[in-house]
Amino acid sequence: MNLALIILAVVFIVVAWKRFHRKPVQQEPVAPTRMESSPQQKNTELINAPELAAVISHGENLIILDVDSRELFAIGHIPGATNIPFDELETRIPNELSGSSRIVIYDHSGTLSQKAVSVLLENGLKAAILSGGYNEWQHAKQK
C-alpha cells in the first residue's frame, strides 16, 4: 500500500513538473485581425462623410446601400439609403442593384461593408465604402 502511494506521488510530481516547466512553443506572430482583401478590393474607393454629403447635395445619381440589419437601419440611417441586410445581399443584387451606376455601401461601424463589397465585386458591381460607416456619418453631421 505504501509503495503504491509513493509511486502515485512520484507520477503526480513528474506530471506536474512537466506541465509547469515545459518550454514555451514558438508561435508565429499573429497579424491584427483584418479581412483579407482581393486585388480588386484594394482598388475600392473610400468616401468620407463630408464627401458623401457633397455628392448627395449635388443630386448625383447613386445608391446609398445600408447593409446592416433591419433593426439597426430602423435605429438610424443616412437619409435616402436603401436597406439590404448583408445576409440578403447576394439574392437581392439581380433585382435591385444590377446596372447601378454608383453604389456607396455602409454599415454602422464600417466593418460589414468590406464583406459587402466582396459580394458586389463577385457579381460584377463596383462600390465605394463610406469610411467609418454610419457612426462616422453621425459624427460628421454633429460638427
DSSP file (Angstrom, degrees, kcal/mol; ACC not computed):
  #  RESIDUE AA STRUCTURE BP1 BP2  ACC     N-H-->O    O-->H-N    N-H-->O    O-->H-N    TCO  KAPPA ALPHA  PHI   PSI    X-CA   Y-CA   Z-CA
    1    1 A M     >        0   0    0      0, 0.0     4,-2.0     0, 0.0     5,-0.2   0.000 360.0 360.0 360.0 -45.9    0.0    0.0    0.0
    2    2 A N  H  >  +     0   0    0      1,-0.2     4,-2.2     2,-0.2     5,-0.2   0.878 360.0  53.1 -64.0 -37.2    2.8    2.4    0.9
    3    3 A L  H  > S+     0   0    0      1,-0.2     4,-2.5     2,-0.2    -1,-0.2   0.897 107.5  51.4 -64.5 -40.0    4.6    1.5   -2.3
    4    4 A A  H  > S+     0   0    0      2,-0.2     4,-2.4     1,-0.2    -2,-0.2   0.900 110.5  48.5 -64.0 -41.1    1.5    2.3   -4.3
    5    5 A L  H  X S+     0   0    0     -4,-2.0     4,-2.4     2,-0.2    -1,-0.2   0.885 111.2  50.5 -65.9 -38.9    1.2    5.7   -2.7
    6    6 A I  H  X S+     0   0    0     -4,-2.2     4,-2.4     2,-0.2    -2,-0.2   0.926 111.9  46.8 -65.5 -44.3    4.8    6.5   -3.3
    7    7 A I  H  X S+     0   0    0     -4,-2.5     4,-2.6     1,-0.2    -2,-0.2   0.918 113.0  49.6 -63.1 -43.4    4.5    5.6   -7.0
    8    8 A L  H  X S+     0   0    0     -4,-2.4     4,-2.3     1,-0.2    -1,-0.2   0.900 111.6  48.9 -61.7 -42.1    1.4    7.6   -7.3
    9    9 A A  H  X S+     0   0    0     -4,-2.4     4,-2.4     2,-0.2    -2,-0.2   0.901 111.5  49.2 -65.1 -41.9    3.0   10.6   -5.6
   10   10 A V  H  X S+     0   0    0     -4,-2.4     4,-2.6     2,-0.2    -2,-0.2   0.922 111.6  48.6 -64.8 -44.3    6.1   10.3   -7.9
   11   11 A V  H  X S+     0   0    0     -4,-2.6     4,-2.6     1,-0.2     5,-0.2   0.921 111.7  50.3 -61.1 -43.8    3.9   10.1  -11.0
   12   12 A F  H  X S+     0   0    0     -4,-2.3     4,-2.6     1,-0.2    -2,-0.2   0.916 111.7  47.5 -60.4 -44.5    1.9   13.2   -9.9
   13   13 A I  H  X S+     0   0    0     -4,-2.4     4,-2.7     2,-0.2    -2,-0.2   0.908 112.5  48.8 -65.5 -42.6    5.1   15.2   -9.2
   14   14 A V  H  X S+     0   0    0     -4,-2.6     4,-2.5     2,-0.2     5,-0.2   0.931 113.6  46.3 -64.0 -45.9    6.6   14.2  -12.6
   15   15 A V  H  X S+     0   0    0     -4,-2.6     4,-2.2     1,-0.2    -2,-0.2   0.930 115.0  46.9 -62.7 -45.3    3.4   15.2  -14.5
   16   16 A A  H  X S+     0   0    0     -4,-2.6     4,-2.1    -5,-0.2    -2,-0.2   0.909 112.1  50.5 -63.9 -41.8    3.1   18.4  -12.6
   17   17 A W  H  X S+     0   0    0     -4,-2.7     4,-1.6     1,-0.2    -2,-0.2   0.923 111.8  47.3 -63.0 -44.3    6.7   19.3  -13.2
   18   18 A K  H  < S+     0   0    0     -4,-2.5     4,-0.3     1,-0.2    -1,-0.2   0.880 111.4  52.5 -63.3 -38.4    6.4   18.6  -16.9
   19   19 A R  H  < S+     0   0    0     -4,-2.2     3,-0.4    -5,-0.2    -1,-0.2   0.909 118.1  33.8 -66.4 -42.4    3.3   20.7  -17.1
   20   20 A F  H  < S+     0   0    0     -4,-2.1    -1,-0.2     1,-0.2    -2,-0.2   0.580 121.0  47.0 -93.0 -10.0    4.7   23.7  -15.5
   21   21 A H  S  < S+     0   0    0     -4,-1.6    -1,-0.2    -5,-0.2     2,-0.2   0.058  78.5 125.3-120.1  25.1    8.3   23.5  -16.7
   22   22 A R        -     0   0    0     -3,-0.4     3,-0.1    -4,-0.3    -3,-0.0  -0.531  68.3 -99.9 -83.9 155.2    7.8   22.9  -20.4
   23   23 A K        -     0   0    0     -2,-0.2     2,-0.2     1,-0.1    -1,-0.1  -0.451  41.7-107.1 -69.9 140.3    9.4   25.1  -23.0
   24   24 A P        -     0   0    0      0, 0.0     2,-0.4     0, 0.0    -1,-0.1  -0.472  35.1-115.3 -67.9 140.8    7.0   27.7  -24.5
   25   25 A V        -     0   0    0     -2,-0.2     2,-0.5     1,-0.1    -3,-0.0  -0.615  26.9-120.2 -78.3 129.7    6.1   26.8  -28.0
   26   26 A Q        -     0   0    0     -2,-0.4     2,-0.4    -3,-0.0    -1,-0.1  -0.582  35.0-170.0 -71.5 121.1    7.3   29.3  -30.5
   27   27 A Q        -     0   0    0     -2,-0.5     3,-0.1     3,-0.0    -1,-0.0  -0.890  24.8-113.6-113.0 145.8    4.4   30.8  -32.3
   28   28 A E        -     0   0    0     -2,-0.4     0, 0.0     1,-0.1     0, 0.0  -0.500  46.7 -92.8 -71.9 145.3    4.5   33.0  -35.3
   29   29 A P        -     0   0    0      0, 0.0     2,-0.6     0, 0.0    -1,-0.1  -0.311  39.3-131.0 -59.7 139.6    3.3   36.5  -34.7
   30   30 A V        -     0   0    0     -3,-0.1     3,-0.1     3,-0.0    -3,-0.0  -0.815  16.2-132.5 -96.8 126.7   -0.4   36.9  -35.4
   31   31 A A        -     0   0    0     -2,-0.6     3,-0.1     1,-0.1    -1,-0.0  -0.404  40.0 -84.3 -71.5 153.5   -1.3   39.9  -37.5
   32   32 A P        -     0   0    0      0, 0.0     2,-0.4     0, 0.0    -1,-0.1  -0.291  57.4 -94.6 -55.7 142.8   -4.1   42.0  -36.4
   33   33 A T        +     0   0    0     -3,-0.1     2,-0.3     2,-0.0    -3,-0.0  -0.455  65.0 149.4 -67.5 121.2   -7.4   40.5  -37.5
   34   34 A R        -     0   0    0     -2,-0.4     2,-0.1    -3,-0.1     3,-0.1  -0.985  51.6 -98.4-151.7 141.8   -8.4   42.2  -40.6
   35   35 A M        -     0   0    0     -2,-0.3     2,-0.2     1,-0.1    -2,-0.0  -0.392  39.6-117.8 -65.9 133.3  -10.4   40.9  -43.5
   36   36 A E        -     0   0    0     -2,-0.1     2,-0.4     1,-0.0    -1,-0.1  -0.472  32.4-147.6 -66.6 139.9   -8.2   39.7  -46.4
   37   37 A S        -     0   0    0     -2,-0.2    -1,-0.0    -3,-0.1    77,-0.0  -0.894   5.8-127.3-116.2 145.9   -8.9   41.7  -49.5
   38   38 A S     >  -     0   0    0     -2,-0.4     4,-1.6     1,-0.1    80,-0.0  -0.352  35.0-102.8 -77.6 164.6   -8.8   40.7  -53.1
   39   39 A P  H  > S+     0   0    0      0, 0.0     4,-0.6     0, 0.0     3,-0.1   0.891 125.0  50.1 -57.0 -38.3   -6.7   42.6  -55.6
   40   40 A Q  H >4 S+     0   0    0      1,-0.2     3,-1.1     2,-0.2     4,-0.1   0.897 106.8  54.9 -66.0 -37.8   -9.9   44.3  -56.9
   41   41 A Q  H >4 S+     0   0    0      1,-0.3     3,-1.9     2,-0.2    -1,-0.2   0.809  96.4  64.7 -68.0 -28.5  -11.0   45.2  -53.4
   42   42 A K  H 3< S+     0   0    0     -4,-1.6    -1,-0.3     1,-0.3    -2,-0.2   0.784 101.9  51.7 -63.5 -24.3   -7.7   47.0  -52.8
   43   43 A N  T << S+     0   0    0     -3,-1.1    -1,-0.3    -4,-0.6    -2,-0.2   0.335  81.9 127.7 -92.3   6.3   -8.8   49.4  -55.5
   44   44 A T    <   -     0   0    0     -3,-1.9     2,-0.2     1,-0.1    84,-0.1  -0.429  64.1-116.7 -67.0 133.8  -12.2   50.0  -53.9
   45   45 A E        -     0   0    0     82,-0.4    84,-2.6    -2,-0.2     2,-0.4  -0.486  22.1-151.8 -72.7 136.8  -12.9   53.7  -53.4
   46   46 A L  E     -a  129   0A   0     82,-0.2     2,-0.4    -2,-0.2    84,-0.2  -0.914  11.5-169.6-104.9 137.6  -13.3   55.0  -49.9
   47   47 A I  E     -a  130   0A   0     82,-2.9    84,-2.6    -2,-0.4     2,-0.1  -0.991  11.5-141.6-126.8 136.1  -15.5   58.0  -49.4
   48   48 A N     >  -     0   0    0     -2,-0.4     4,-2.4    82,-0.2     5,-0.2  -0.464  30.9 -99.9 -93.4 170.9  -15.7   60.0  -46.2
   49   49 A A  H  > S+     0   0    0     82,-0.3     4,-2.5     1,-0.2     5,-0.2   0.895 119.8  48.9 -60.0 -46.9  -18.8   61.5  -44.7
   50   50 A P  H  > S+     0   0    0      0, 0.0     4,-2.0     0, 0.0    -1,-0.2   0.895 112.4  50.1 -61.7 -37.4  -18.3   65.1  -45.9
   51   51 A E  H  > S+     0   0    0      2,-0.2     4,-2.3     1,-0.2    -2,-0.2   0.920 111.4  48.0 -64.8 -42.7  -17.6   63.9  -49.4
   52   52 A L  H  X S+     0   0    0     -4,-2.4     4,-2.6     1,-0.2    -1,-0.2   0.906 109.4  53.1 -64.3 -40.6  -20.7   61.8  -49.4
   53   53 A A  H  X S+     0   0    0     -4,-2.5     4,-2.5     1,-0.2    -1,-0.2   0.892 109.6  49.2 -60.6 -39.5  -22.8   64.7  -48.1
   54   54 A A  H  X S+     0   0    0     -4,-2.0     4,-1.7     2,-0.2    -1,-0.2   0.908 110.4  49.6 -66.6 -42.1  -21.5   66.8  -51.0
   55   55 A V  H  <>S+     0   0    0     -4,-2.3     5,-1.8     1,-0.2     4,-0.3   0.914 112.6  48.0 -62.4 -43.0  -22.3   64.1  -53.6
   56   56 A I  H ><5S+     0   0    0     -4,-2.6     3,-1.5     1,-0.2    -2,-0.2   0.924 110.2  51.3 -63.4 -44.7  -25.8   63.8  -52.1
   57   57 A S  H 3<5S+     0   0    0     -4,-2.5    -1,-0.2     1,-0.3    -2,-0.2   0.789 105.4  56.1 -66.9 -26.5  -26.3   67.6  -52.1
   58   58 A H  T 3<5S-     0   0    0     -4,-1.7    -1,-0.3    -5,-0.1    -2,-0.2   0.527 112.0-122.5 -80.5  -5.1  -25.3   67.8  -55.8
   59   59 A G  T < 5 +     0   0    0     -3,-1.5    -3,-0.2    -4,-0.3    -2,-0.1   0.743  45.1 175.7  73.2  23.5  -28.0   65.3  -56.6
   60   60 A E      < -     0   0    0     -5,-1.8     2,-0.9     1,-0.1    -1,-0.2  -0.339  39.4-107.6 -62.7 143.1  -25.7   62.8  -58.2
   61   61 A N        +     0   0    0      2,-0.0     2,-0.3    40,-0.0    41,-0.2  -0.619  66.5 131.1 -75.7 107.5  -27.4   59.6  -59.2
   62   62 A L        -     0   0    0     -2,-0.9     2,-0.5    39,-0.1    41,-0.2  -0.983  54.1-122.8-152.5 161.6  -26.2   56.9  -56.7
   63   63 A I  E     -b  103   0A   0     39,-2.6    41,-2.8    -2,-0.3     2,-0.7  -0.949  17.2-154.4-108.0 124.9  -27.5   54.2  -54.5
   64   64 A I  E     -b  104   0A   0     -2,-0.5    18,-3.2    16,-0.4     2,-0.6  -0.899  19.6-160.9 -98.1 113.0  -26.6   54.6  -50.8
   65   65 A L  E     -bc 105  82A   0     39,-3.3    41,-2.4    -2,-0.7     2,-0.6  -0.863  12.8-164.2-109.0 115.7  -26.7   51.0  -49.5
   66   66 A D  E     -bc 106  83A   0     16,-3.0    18,-2.2    -2,-0.6    41,-0.2  -0.871   3.9-174.4 -95.3 118.1  -27.0   50.2  -45.8
   67   67 A V        +     0   0    0     39,-2.3    19,-2.1    -2,-0.6    20,-0.2   0.216  46.8 111.9-101.2  14.6  -26.1   46.5  -45.3
   68   68 A D  S    S-     0   0    0     38,-0.3    -2,-0.1    17,-0.2    16,-0.0  -0.270  79.5 -81.3 -75.7 170.6  -27.0   46.5  -41.6
   69   69 A S     >  -     0   0    0     16,-0.1     4,-2.3     1,-0.1     5,-0.2  -0.218  42.5-106.5 -64.6 162.9  -29.9   44.5  -40.1
   70   70 A R  H  > S+     0   0    0      1,-0.2     4,-2.2     2,-0.2     5,-0.1   0.854 120.9  56.9 -60.2 -34.3  -33.4   46.0  -40.4
   71   71 A E  H  > S+     0   0    0      2,-0.2     4,-1.4     1,-0.2    -1,-0.2   0.932 109.2  43.1 -64.9 -46.2  -33.3   46.7  -36.7
   72   72 A L  H  > S+     0   0    0      1,-0.2     4,-1.8     2,-0.2    -1,-0.2   0.878 112.2  54.5 -67.6 -36.5  -30.1   48.8  -36.9
   73   73 A F  H  < S+     0   0    0     -4,-2.3    -1,-0.2     1,-0.2    -2,-0.2   0.902 106.9  51.5 -61.5 -40.4  -31.5   50.5  -40.0
   74   74 A A  H  < S+     0   0    0     -4,-2.2    -1,-0.2     1,-0.2    -2,-0.2   0.832 105.9  55.5 -66.3 -31.6  -34.6   51.5  -38.1
   75   75 A I  H  < S-     0   0    0     -4,-1.4     2,-0.3     1,-0.3    -1,-0.2   0.889 130.3 -28.9 -68.1 -39.2  -32.4   52.9  -35.3
   76   76 A G     <  +     0   0    0     -4,-1.8     2,-0.3    -5,-0.1    -1,-0.3  -0.855  63.9 163.0-178.0 141.3  -30.7   55.2  -37.7
   77   77 A H        -     0   0    0     -2,-0.3     3,-0.1    -3,-0.2    -4,-0.0  -0.975  45.9 -83.1-156.5 166.3  -29.6   55.5  -41.3
   78   78 A I    >   -     0   0    0     -2,-0.3     3,-2.3     1,-0.1   -12,-0.1  -0.576  59.8 -98.1 -73.2 132.9  -28.4   58.0  -43.9
   79   79 A P  T 3  S+     0   0    0      0, 0.0    -1,-0.1     0, 0.0   -15,-0.0  -0.272 110.0  18.4 -55.0 132.8  -31.4   59.8  -45.5
   80   80 A G  T 3  S+     0   0    0      1,-0.3   -16,-0.4    -3,-0.1     2,-0.1   0.407  92.4 143.7  86.9  -1.5  -32.3   58.2  -48.8
   81   81 A A    <   -     0   0    0     -3,-2.3     2,-0.5   -18,-0.1    -1,-0.3  -0.372  45.2-136.7 -72.8 150.2  -30.4   55.0  -48.1
   82   82 A T  E     -c   65   0A   0    -18,-3.2   -16,-3.0    -2,-0.1     2,-0.7  -0.906  15.9-139.4-103.5 133.0  -31.7   51.6  -49.2
   83   83 A N  E     +c   66   0A   0     -2,-0.5   -16,-0.2   -18,-0.2   -18,-0.1  -0.849  31.9 159.9 -99.5 116.3  -31.5   48.8  -46.6
   84   84 A I        -     0   0    0    -18,-2.2     5,-0.1    -2,-0.7   -15,-0.1  -0.894  38.8-132.5-127.5 101.2  -30.4   45.4  -47.9
   85   85 A P    >>  -     0   0    0      0, 0.0     3,-2.3     0, 0.0     4,-0.8  -0.207  21.0-116.3 -53.7 142.9  -29.2   43.4  -44.9
   86   86 A F  H >> S+     0   0    0    -19,-2.1     3,-1.0     1,-0.3     4,-0.5   0.847 114.1  60.1 -51.0 -39.9  -25.9   41.7  -45.6
   87   87 A D  H 34 S+     0   0    0      1,-0.3    -1,-0.3   -20,-0.2     4,-0.2   0.732 112.2  39.3 -63.1 -21.4  -27.5   38.2  -45.3
   88   88 A E  H <> S+     0   0    0     -3,-2.3     4,-1.7     1,-0.1     3,-0.3   0.460  89.4  97.5-103.5  -4.2  -29.9   39.0  -48.1
   89   89 A L  H <X S+     0   0    0     -3,-1.0     4,-1.4    -4,-0.8     3,-0.4   0.900  79.5  50.0 -57.2 -50.8  -27.5   40.9  -50.4
   90   90 A E  H  < S+     0   0    0     -4,-0.5    -1,-0.2     1,-0.2     3,-0.2   0.869 114.1  44.7 -61.2 -38.2  -26.5   38.1  -52.7
   91   91 A T  H  4 S+     0   0    0     -3,-0.3     4,-0.3     1,-0.2    -1,-0.2   0.762 115.8  46.8 -78.6 -23.5  -30.0   37.1  -53.5
   92   92 A R  H  X S+     0   0    0     -4,-1.7     4,-2.3    -3,-0.4     5,-0.4   0.578  88.3  86.5 -94.9 -10.0  -31.3   40.7  -53.9
   93   93 A I  H  X>S+     0   0    0     -4,-1.4     4,-2.6     1,-0.2     5,-1.5   0.934  85.3  52.8 -57.0 -50.5  -28.5   42.0  -56.2
   94   94 A P  H  45S+     0   0    0      0, 0.0    -1,-0.2     0, 0.0     4,-0.1   0.868 118.1  35.9 -58.1 -36.4  -30.0   40.9  -59.5
   95   95 A N  H  45S+     0   0    0     -4,-0.3    -2,-0.2    -3,-0.2    -3,-0.1   0.802 131.2  24.6 -85.9 -30.0  -33.4   42.6  -58.8
   96   96 A E  H  <5S+     0   0    0     -4,-2.3    -3,-0.2     4,-0.0    -1,-0.1   0.654 128.6  26.5-115.0 -17.8  -32.2   45.7  -57.0
   97   97 A L  T ><5S+     0   0    0     -4,-2.6     3,-2.0    -5,-0.4    -4,-0.1   0.588  77.1 119.0-125.6 -12.9  -28.7   46.6  -57.9
   98   98 A S  T 3 <S+     0   0    0     -5,-1.5     3,-0.1     1,-0.3    26,-0.1  -0.323  86.9  13.1 -63.1 136.5  -27.8   45.3  -61.3
   99   99 A G  T 3  S+     0   0    0      1,-0.3    -1,-0.3     2,-0.1     2,-0.1   0.506  87.2 154.0  79.0   4.8  -26.8   48.0  -63.7
  100  100 A S    <   -     0   0    0     -3,-2.0    -1,-0.3     1,-0.1     3,-0.2  -0.417  38.9-146.4 -67.2 140.4  -26.5   50.6  -61.0
  101  101 A S  S    S+     0   0    0      1,-0.3     2,-0.4    -3,-0.1    -1,-0.1   0.966  76.5   5.6 -75.3 -52.5  -24.1   53.4  -61.9
  102  102 A R        -     0   0    0    -41,-0.2   -39,-2.6     2,-0.0     2,-0.4  -0.997  63.7-171.7-138.2 133.2  -22.6   54.2  -58.5
  103  103 A I  E     -b   63   0A   0     -2,-0.4    25,-3.1    23,-0.4     2,-0.5  -0.982   6.3-165.7-125.0 133.6  -23.1   52.5  -55.2
  104  104 A V  E     -bd  64 128A   0    -41,-2.8   -39,-3.3    -2,-0.4     2,-0.3  -0.985  16.0-159.4-117.1 121.8  -21.9   53.7  -51.8
  105  105 A I  E     +bd  65 129A   0     23,-3.2    25,-2.8    -2,-0.5     2,-0.3  -0.771  18.3 158.4-103.3 143.0  -22.0   51.0  -49.1
  106  106 A Y  E     -b   66   0A   0    -41,-2.4   -39,-2.3    -2,-0.3   -38,-0.3  -0.988  17.8-175.5-153.5 161.9  -22.1   51.5  -45.4
  107  107 A D        -     0   0    0     -2,-0.3    27,-2.9    23,-0.3    28,-0.3  -0.786  52.6 -82.1-139.1-174.2  -23.0   49.8  -42.1
  108  108 A H  S    S+     0   0    0     -2,-0.3    27,-2.5    25,-0.3    28,-0.3   0.922 124.2  18.3 -63.6 -44.3  -22.9   51.2  -38.6
  109  109 A S  S    S-     0   0    0     25,-0.2    -1,-0.2    24,-0.1    23,-0.1   0.704 101.8-115.4-102.3 -21.1  -19.2   50.6  -37.9
  110  110 A G  S    S+     0   0    0     21,-0.1     4,-0.4    22,-0.1    23,-0.2   0.376  89.8  98.6 103.1  -4.1  -17.7   50.2  -41.3
  111  111 A T  S >> S+     0   0    0      2,-0.2     4,-0.7     1,-0.2     3,-0.7   0.865  77.8  51.7 -87.3 -37.1  -16.7   46.6  -41.0
  112  112 A L  H 3> S+     0   0    0      1,-0.2     4,-2.0     2,-0.2     3,-0.2   0.774  97.6  70.6 -69.9 -25.2  -19.6   44.7  -42.6
  113  113 A S  H 3> S+     0   0    0      1,-0.2     4,-2.5     2,-0.2    -1,-0.2   0.856  90.2  60.1 -60.1 -36.1  -19.1   47.0  -45.7
  114  114 A Q  H <> S+     0   0    0     -3,-0.7     4,-1.5    -4,-0.4    -1,-0.2   0.921 107.3  44.8 -58.8 -44.9  -15.9   45.2  -46.6
  115  115 A K  H  X S+     0   0    0     -4,-0.7     4,-1.8    -3,-0.2    -1,-0.2   0.891 111.2  53.9 -66.4 -38.9  -17.7   41.9  -46.9
  116  116 A A  H  X S+     0   0    0     -4,-2.0     4,-2.4     1,-0.2    -2,-0.2   0.886 104.4  54.5 -64.5 -39.1  -20.5   43.5  -48.9
  117  117 A V  H  X S+     0   0    0     -4,-2.5     4,-2.9     1,-0.2    -1,-0.2   0.903 105.7  53.6 -60.7 -40.6  -18.0   45.0  -51.4
  118  118 A S  H  X S+     0   0    0     -4,-1.5     4,-2.3     1,-0.2    -1,-0.2   0.913 108.6  49.1 -59.9 -42.9  -16.6   41.5  -51.9
  119  119 A V  H  X S+     0   0    0     -4,-1.8     4,-1.0     2,-0.2    -2,-0.2   0.920 112.6  47.5 -63.6 -43.8  -20.1   40.2  -52.7
  120  120 A L  H ><>S+     0   0    0     -4,-2.4     5,-2.9     1,-0.2     3,-0.7   0.918 110.7  51.4 -64.5 -42.2  -20.7   43.1  -55.2
  121  121 A L  H ><5S+     0   0    0     -4,-2.9     3,-1.7     1,-0.3    -1,-0.2   0.901 106.3  54.6 -60.7 -40.8  -17.4   42.5  -56.9
  122  122 A E  H 3<5S+     0   0    0     -4,-2.3    -1,-0.3     1,-0.3    -2,-0.2   0.753 109.8  48.9 -63.3 -23.2  -18.2   38.8  -57.3
  123  123 A N  T <<5S-     0   0    0     -4,-1.0    -1,-0.3    -3,-0.7    -2,-0.2   0.180 124.5-102.4-103.1  15.5  -21.4   39.9  -59.0
  124  124 A G  T < 5S+     0   0    0     -3,-1.7     2,-0.4     1,-0.2    -3,-0.2   0.658  81.2 123.7  79.1  17.6  -19.6   42.4  -61.3
  125  125 A L      < -     0   0    0     -5,-2.9     2,-0.3    -6,-0.1    -1,-0.2  -0.863  48.4-145.8-112.6 146.5  -20.6   45.6  -59.5
  126  126 A K        +     0   0    0     -2,-0.4   -23,-0.4   -25,-0.1     2,-0.3  -0.814  21.1 176.6-106.2 150.4  -18.3   48.3  -58.1
  127  127 A A        -     0   0    0     -2,-0.3   -82,-0.4   -25,-0.1     2,-0.3  -0.996  25.3-131.6-150.7 151.7  -19.0   50.2  -54.9
  128  128 A A  E     - d   0 104A   0    -25,-3.1   -23,-3.2    -2,-0.3     2,-0.5  -0.724  25.1-133.0 -96.3 154.3  -17.4   52.8  -52.7
  129  129 A I  E     -ad  46 105A   0    -84,-2.6   -82,-2.9    -2,-0.3     2,-0.8  -0.926  13.6-126.0-110.7 132.2  -17.3   52.3  -49.0
  130  130 A L  E >   -a   47   0A   0    -25,-2.8     3,-2.0    -2,-0.5   -23,-0.3  -0.672  34.8-124.8 -74.0 110.7  -18.3   55.0  -46.5
  131  131 A S  T 3  S+     0   0    0    -84,-2.6   -82,-0.3    -2,-0.8   -21,-0.1  -0.378  91.6   7.8 -61.3 125.0  -15.2   55.3  -44.3
  132  132 A G  T 3> S-     0   0    0     -2,-0.2     4,-1.1   -23,-0.1     3,-0.4   0.342 105.1-128.0  84.2  -7.1  -16.2   54.8  -40.7
  133  133 A G  H <>  -     0   0    0     -3,-2.0     4,-1.8     1,-0.2     3,-0.5  -0.117  58.6 -28.4  66.3-160.4  -19.7   53.8  -41.6
  134  134 A Y  H  > S+     0   0    0    -27,-2.9     4,-2.7     1,-0.2     5,-0.2   0.825 134.2  62.6 -62.5 -33.4  -22.9   55.4  -40.1
  135  135 A N  H  > S+     0   0    0    -27,-2.5     4,-2.1    -3,-0.4    -1,-0.2   0.913 106.0  45.3 -59.2 -42.1  -21.1   56.2  -36.9
  136  136 A E  H  X S+     0   0    0     -4,-1.1     4,-2.7    -3,-0.5    -1,-0.2   0.877 110.3  54.9 -68.7 -37.5  -18.7   58.5  -38.8
  137  137 A W  H  X S+     0   0    0     -4,-1.8     4,-2.1     2,-0.2    -2,-0.2   0.932 110.2  46.1 -59.2 -46.4  -21.7   60.0  -40.7
  138  138 A Q  H  X S+     0   0    0     -4,-2.7     4,-1.4     2,-0.2    -2,-0.2   0.907 112.5  50.4 -63.2 -42.7  -23.3   60.9  -37.4
  139  139 A H  H  X S+     0   0    0     -4,-2.1     4,-0.5    -5,-0.2     3,-0.3   0.921 112.2  46.5 -62.0 -45.0  -20.1   62.3  -36.0
  140  140 A A  H >< S+     0   0    0     -4,-2.7     3,-0.8     1,-0.2    -1,-0.2   0.853 108.6  56.4 -66.8 -34.9  -19.6   64.5  -39.1
  141  141 A K  H 3< S+     0   0    0     -4,-2.1    -1,-0.2     1,-0.2    -2,-0.2   0.804 102.8  55.5 -67.3 -29.3  -23.2   65.6  -39.0
  142  142 A Q  H 3<        0   0    0     -4,-1.4    -1,-0.2    -3,-0.3    -2,-0.2   0.636 360.0 360.0 -79.4 -14.1  -22.8   66.9  -35.4
  143  143 A K    <<        0   0    0     -3,-0.8    -1,-0.2    -4,-0.5    -2,-0.1   0.490 360.0 360.0 -74.1 360.0  -19.8   69.1  -36.4
